[in-house]
Amino acid sequence: MTDPRYNYDPANPQYPQNQGQPPKPAVNIGKLWAGGIGTAVVAALLVVVAIMLVRGVLGIAILSPEGAGAYGTVSTTSYAMAAAGAALLATALLMVLLLAMPSPLTFFTWICLLVTAVAVILPFTLVADLDAKIATAVINLLLGLCITTMLSSVGAAAQNDNRPVGY
């Protein structure tokens, strides 16, 4: 009888296909964070465009008094930076879920949608005009959906498929 360690047959599924090569990691961290940074930029720009639309075109004063112009004040910049920060925080959450959870994209989507629901409801708990509350809630909804959908796609693309050939 021969020693099976020396009887390598590529057609036999008992032996790994990448013999002698290190296995690929389950998640491509570089691709994940590149997509997360791209999502952060898109989220920040989405906030700026939405506020300029709401203030400049619709004439609804959000985040600043009416005379502040279409861009508003530094609060618009803070809102955009907070959106970028939320996207980066969501990327960190996605990385942890991809590395540690079964069905990570399902958990990620549910967590992001529930956080988005909180962000949509939050303006209605503050003291402001109703049109400003609605406009802020719509911006928060668009922002949450943007981050959720973009990072879900990034997470799917960042996963390396480690299944054996033929499965």
C-alpha positions as CSV (number, residue, x, y, z in Angstrom):
1,M,0.0,0.0,0.0
2,T,1.3,3.4,-0.9
3,D,1.4,6.4,1.5
4,P,-1.5,8.7,0.5
5,R,0.5,11.8,1.2
6,Y,2.6,11.0,-1.9
7,N,-0.3,9.9,-4.1
8,Y,-1.6,13.3,-5.2
9,D,-4.4,13.1,-7.7
10,P,-5.9,16.5,-8.8
11,A,-9.1,14.7,-9.8
12,N,-9.6,13.5,-6.2
13,P,-11.6,16.1,-4.1
14,Q,-9.8,14.8,-1.0
15,Y,-6.8,16.9,-1.9
16,P,-6.9,20.7,-2.0
17,Q,-6.6,22.3,-5.4
18,N,-4.1,25.0,-4.2
19,Q,-1.6,22.6,-2.7
20,G,1.6,24.5,-1.7
21,Q,-0.1,27.9,-1.9
22,P,-1.4,29.8,1.1
23,P,-5.2,29.9,1.2
24,K,-6.9,33.2,0.3
25,P,-8.4,35.1,3.2
26,A,-12.2,35.1,3.4
27,V,-12.4,38.9,2.9
28,N,-10.4,41.2,0.7
29,I,-9.8,44.0,3.2
30,G,-8.3,46.4,0.7
31,K,-11.2,46.1,-1.6
32,L,-13.6,46.5,1.3
33,W,-12.0,49.7,2.6
34,A,-11.6,51.2,-0.9
35,G,-15.3,50.7,-1.4
36,G,-16.0,52.2,2.0
37,I,-14.0,55.3,1.3
38,G,-15.8,55.7,-2.0
39,T,-19.1,55.3,-0.2
40,A,-18.1,58.0,2.3
41,V,-17.3,60.4,-0.5
42,V,-20.6,59.7,-2.2
43,A,-22.5,60.1,1.1
44,A,-20.9,63.5,1.8
45,L,-21.7,64.7,-1.7
46,L,-25.3,63.4,-1.5
47,V,-25.8,65.5,1.6
48,V,-24.4,68.6,0.0
49,V,-26.5,68.2,-3.2
50,A,-29.6,67.4,-1.2
51,I,-29.2,70.5,1.0
52,M,-28.5,72.7,-1.9
53,L,-31.7,71.4,-3.6
54,V,-33.8,71.7,-0.6
55,R,-32.5,75.2,0.4
56,G,-31.9,76.7,-3.1
57,V,-34.7,75.2,-5.2
58,L,-37.5,74.3,-2.7
59,G,-36.7,77.3,-0.4
60,I,-36.9,75.2,2.8
61,A,-34.6,76.5,5.5
62,I,-32.8,73.4,7.0
63,L,-29.7,73.6,9.2
64,S,-29.4,77.4,8.8
65,P,-31.6,80.5,8.8
66,E,-33.3,81.4,5.5
67,G,-30.8,84.2,4.6
68,A,-27.8,81.8,4.6
69,G,-27.9,81.0,0.9
70,A,-28.3,77.7,-0.9
71,Y,-25.4,76.0,0.8
72,G,-26.3,77.2,4.2
73,T,-23.5,77.5,6.8
74,V,-20.8,75.4,8.4
75,S,-23.6,73.1,9.6
76,T,-24.0,71.8,6.1
77,T,-20.3,70.9,6.0
78,S,-20.7,69.2,9.4
79,Y,-23.7,67.2,8.2
80,A,-21.7,66.1,5.1
81,M,-18.7,65.1,7.3
82,A,-21.0,63.2,9.6
83,A,-22.4,61.3,6.6
84,A,-18.9,60.4,5.5
85,G,-18.1,59.3,9.1
86,A,-21.3,57.2,9.2
87,A,-20.3,55.4,6.0
88,L,-16.8,54.7,7.4
89,L,-18.3,53.4,10.6
90,A,-20.7,51.2,8.6
91,T,-17.6,49.9,6.7
92,A,-16.0,48.9,10.0
93,L,-19.2,47.2,11.0
94,L,-19.4,45.4,7.7
95,M,-15.8,44.2,8.1
96,V,-16.5,42.7,11.5
97,L,-19.6,41.0,10.3
98,L,-17.8,39.6,7.2
99,L,-15.1,38.2,9.4
100,A,-17.2,36.8,12.2
101,M,-20.9,36.2,11.2
102,P,-22.9,33.7,9.2
103,S,-24.9,35.5,6.5
104,P,-23.1,38.8,7.2
105,L,-24.8,40.8,4.5
106,T,-28.2,40.0,5.9
107,F,-27.2,41.2,9.3
108,F,-25.6,44.3,7.8
109,T,-28.6,45.2,5.8
110,W,-31.0,44.9,8.8
111,I,-28.7,46.9,11.1
112,C,-28.3,49.7,8.5
113,L,-32.0,49.8,7.8
114,L,-32.9,50.0,11.5
115,V,-30.3,52.8,12.0
116,T,-31.8,54.6,8.9
117,A,-35.3,54.3,10.5
118,V,-34.0,56.0,13.6
119,A,-32.4,58.8,11.5
120,V,-35.7,59.3,9.6
121,I,-37.8,59.5,12.8
122,L,-35.3,61.7,14.7
123,P,-36.1,65.0,13.0
124,F,-39.8,64.7,14.0
125,T,-38.7,64.8,17.7
126,L,-37.0,68.2,17.3
127,V,-38.5,71.7,17.4
128,A,-38.5,73.0,13.8
129,D,-41.0,73.8,11.0
130,L,-42.8,70.7,9.6
131,D,-41.3,71.3,6.1
132,A,-37.8,71.3,7.5
133,K,-38.5,68.1,9.5
134,I,-39.8,66.4,6.4
135,A,-36.9,67.6,4.2
136,T,-34.3,66.4,6.8
137,A,-36.1,63.0,7.2
138,V,-36.0,62.5,3.4
139,I,-32.3,63.4,3.2
140,N,-31.6,61.0,6.1
141,L,-33.6,58.3,4.3
142,L,-31.7,58.8,1.0
143,L,-28.4,58.8,2.9
144,G,-29.2,55.6,4.8
145,L,-30.3,53.8,1.6
146,C,-27.2,55.0,-0.2
147,I,-24.9,53.7,2.4
148,T,-26.8,50.4,2.8
149,T,-27.0,49.6,-0.8
150,M,-23.5,50.7,-1.8
151,L,-21.8,48.9,1.1
152,S,-23.9,45.7,0.6
153,S,-22.5,45.6,-2.9
154,V,-19.0,46.3,-1.7
155,G,-19.3,43.6,0.9
156,A,-20.4,41.0,-1.7
157,A,-17.5,42.0,-4.0
158,A,-15.0,41.8,-1.1
159,Q,-15.8,38.2,-0.2
160,N,-13.4,35.7,-1.6
161,D,-15.0,32.5,-2.7
162,N,-13.1,29.6,-1.0
163,R,-15.4,26.7,-2.0
164,P,-13.6,23.8,-3.6
165,V,-13.9,23.4,-7.4
166,G,-17.0,21.5,-8.4
167,Y,-19.3,22.6,-5.6
